[in-house]
Amino acid sequence: MKLPIPLLPHILRWAGVLIVAAIIFYGSLITTPETVVDDTRPFFFELNHWRHLVAYFTLACSLAYATTHWNIPRLQNAALVIAIAAAYGIAMEAGQAFVPHRSDFLISDAIVNTIGASGVLLWYSLERYIEWQPLPEFLDTLSSLTKNS
């Protein structure tokens, strides 16, 4: 048996992608970059690299969710999602070169962004155990499960 997961309408899924991308944009190009704790190294990576990993993993997962309706092989979809998220990360790094209070393009940050985006492979490895259901169908399934228990 597969785990039923709600599939929101296309527009809401893509709105989620835009929201995550906007948050990354804001954090990359608008805010002041460094904090006092940026040099701390929880679990072998600097804190700023953890932020990159989480941000681009989240972007890639939101892209994966938004593209679940695409009728292409899973590995091609995964490669496309990783490429889009990594390209966005490279664009954000390049954009920082034009912002006075930011550092120039850092290849290390672009690599960390790509590694974070590659974490979406976990999503695709678990997807075979998921049954995507349109929201009304999911709510019916949920309702029938609660009535039977």
ABEGO torsion letter per residue (X at the ends): XBBBBBBBBAAAAAAAAAAAAAAAAAAAAABBABBAAAABBBGGBBAAAAAAAAAAAAAAAAAAAAAAABBBBAAAAAAAAAAAAAAAAAAAAAAAAABAABBBBBAAAAAAAAAAAAAAAAAAAAAAABBBBBAAAAAAAAAAAAAAX
